[in-house]
Amino acid sequence: ACARIGAIHSIVFGGFSAEALADRIADATCTVLITCNGTYRGDRPIPMKPVADEAMTNAETQMGVPVDTCIVVERIAGSEGVDCEMQDGRDLWWDDVMADASPNSECEVMEAEDPLFILYTSGSTGKPKGVQHTTGGYMVYASQTHKYIFDYHDGDIYFCTADIGWVT
């Protein structure tokens, strides 16, 4: 969806700490953060929005990078014990944002060398580095790799269980 509208994005592993998320927000100078109110680990609800709130606060107060908008997907119903404080003027519910959105969106025309997304290294050997992938190069690489490595053919179904925060 981000590629379709030309939005440079950075997907982050959901298990990162607020500090790790704040570092990535600041490094990429993010203006919009999309998160969920919570997720599940097994059958146990885990709050996610408080981590995002702490990260946004740290990015602004410690690194000078404010997030203008935080869009929150209600993944867990409020009755299941996941608190989700919303900050006026910054936080919006996904369903409210999408209520008036068109179900169709024209593709944004991008140049081959335009940035597509930023993916951060794990940081296991020092500060994580943001690797910027370009539109044309990544799209061709991902398509061809998928086709030949997985022997993908039209009509095949492919499912990957890896976390969306890692390119697999």
N, C-alpha and C positions, 0 to 999 in steps of 0.2 A: 504494500500500500504506500509506503514512504517513497519507494522508487517511482511508483506510478505518478505521484504528484511532485516529484523533484525535491523532496525533503531529505537533506543529509541527516542521517540518523546513526545512533550508536546503541546497539542492543547490549544490555548488561546482565550478567548472570544474577538471578534473583536471590542467591544466597550471600551476596556480598554485604559487607558492613556498611553503615552510613558513611564512614570515613572513606572507604574505597569508592563508593558511589559519588561522594562529594568531589574527590580527586578527578574523576572522569568528567563530571559535570563542568568543573572549572576548566580543565584542560581543553575541552571541546567548546567552551563558552556556550553551553546549551541554554536555550531560551524557553523550551517546552519540555516537560517531563510527563511521560505517560506511565502510569502505574496502576496497580489494582489495590483494593482495600485489604485484601488478604488472599491467601492461597491455602492449600492443604498439604500436609505432610502425613501421608497415610490418611486416616480419618480425622486428624486433629487440625483445626483451623489455626493458621499462622498469620498474624497481622503483618502487612507489608507497608501500608501508608505511613505509619510512624517512622520507619526507617527512611522512607523518601523525605518526610518532613525534616528529620534531623540532617539528612544529606543536603537538602536545599538550604537550610539555615547555615550549615557549615560552609557551603560553597559561597554564600553571600557574605557572611560575617568574617570568615577567616581568609577567603581567597578573592573577595570582591566581585564575584560572579553571581548575580541574582537570576533566578528562574522566574520568568514572567508568568507562565501558565503551567499548572499541573492538572492534567486530565486523569480522572480516577474511574477505572472500570469497577463496577460492583460485582466482584467475583464471588463473594460470600455474602449472603443475606445478613443484614444487621442483627437479626434475632439469634445468630449463631455465636455471638459474643466477640466480634471483631470490631473494636472501636475505630472510628474513622472521622477525625476532626477535619473540617474543611475550613480553609483560610479564605475569608471574603476577599474578592479582588484578584485572587490567584488560582484557586482550586475550582474545578468544574467537574461535574459528573459526565461521564462518557455518553450516557443515554440522553442527557440534556443537550449536549453538543451535537449529537447525531440526529436529534428529533426532526430538525428541519433540513438535514443534509439530503442531497440528491442521491439516489441509489447508484447512479452512474457518474463517473468522473472521466473527463478526457485525460489522456496521458500527456504529461508534460514532456515536450521535446527537449532532450538533453544532448549535449556534445559528448563524444566518446571520452574525453579527458575530464569532464565535470565530476566532482566528487559524488560518490554514491553513498558510502557509509564509512564510519570510523570504527575499527575493532581494536580493542586494547589487548596487549599481551598480558599474560598472567601476572607478571610482576614478581615471579619467583626468584629472579636474579637481580632485583632492584626495582626502581620505579617503573610502573607499567608504561609502555609506549603506545601511543595511538597510531595505528597504521591506517592511513586513508586509502580506500579502494576507489578506483575510478569506475564510471558507469560502463563504458564499452569493454574495457579489459576484464572486469570481473564477470559481467554477464556472459561473455564468450567463454571464459575459463570455466565458470560454474556449469554452464550448459554442456560443454564438451566433456568435462570431467565426469559429470553425472551420466552422460550417455555411454561413454566408453568404459569407465571403471565399473559401473553397475550393470553394463550390458542392457541398458534401458531401451525399450522399443515402444512405439505408439500403443497405447492401451494398457501398458503395464501400470501397476500401482506400486508406489514407493512410500515407505513410512520410516521415519527416523525418530528414535526415542531420545536422542541427545537433547540437552538443554538448549533452548534457542539462543542463549548467550554465547555459545561457542559455534564457530563455523565448522560444520562436520560434513 
